[in-house]
Amino acid sequence: MRIHGCGPAAAGAGLCLAMLAACGGPADREPPPRATGGAPTTTTDGAPTTTATGGSAVNGKVIVIDPGHNGGNADHPEEINKKVFVGNGYKPCNTVGTNTRDGYSEHAFTWDVADRLVRVLRERGAMVTLTRKDDTGVGPCVTERAAIGNRLRADAALSIHADGAEPSGHGFHVIEPVAVGKNASIVEPSRKLGTAVRDAYRSGTGIPYSTYRGRDGLDRRGDLGGLNMSTVPVVFIECGNMQNPGDAAKLSSAPVRQRMAEALAAGFESYLR
């Protein structure tokens, strides 16, 4: 996702996607009854992670996963370019995203990682909602994406992206919110979430911190509607730079994407325990 110039292949600013679906159902449906028990989990070093009662830390928690962009965005510029209010100004509803030089798109990458992550979290008893139902739709806007988590009163939300920076830059970074108004109360818990996601992703994937953005794998921004309009703890992750050959090879690998998903699940475990 290149929203501050996030990439050669990105279309415009903004970064949103989604409305709809917990893997096929409407996005803002009522969460299912809270699960009991919980499958064993692992931390990023392989040690079991459990709650005081012995279950997974995500068991029964409401989590929103936002796979960046959408597969139909490029064909509908009239929809994704319309302006929406993002708390401190107006930005396009959505963007196309970036891609690797071999043509692997960011929207396909984020959808695949999100799908893998949802499976891991649900196996552990989490109640997970996706912000879009497939990888062929359009949008939805950043405002609706944030609203999904708000309506569900999610315990945590994560927006998954891949960057489109200069090819010389590599590595990942997690983006945390700054206070711009309605999100002020979630800035501190979001920083805790950001640190947990950063540590787990670094440990679980071996991908280094970004060499071109943020510091020690963390960045803070006030121009992203998905962060500005949220009233629940939320962070974005740029999983790597699609324009960098080394990062692109990792992002294009299914086994690596599975490790990414498992690492992100470990981040939620750490934050929610």
Secondary structure, 3 states (H helix, E strand, C coil): CCCCCCCCCCCCCCCCCCCCCCCCCCCCCCCCCCCCCCCCEECCCCCEECCCCCCCCCCCCEEEEEECCCCCHHHCHHHHCCEEECCCCEEECCCCCCECCCCCEHHHHHHHHHHHHHHHHHHCCCEEEECCCCCCCCCCCHHHHHHHHHHHCCCEEEEEEEECCCCCCCCEEEEEECCCCCCHHHHHHHHHHHHHHHHHHHHHHCCCECCCCCECCEEEECCCHHHHCCCCCEEEEEEEECCCHHHHHHHCCHHHHHHHHHHHHHHHHHHHC
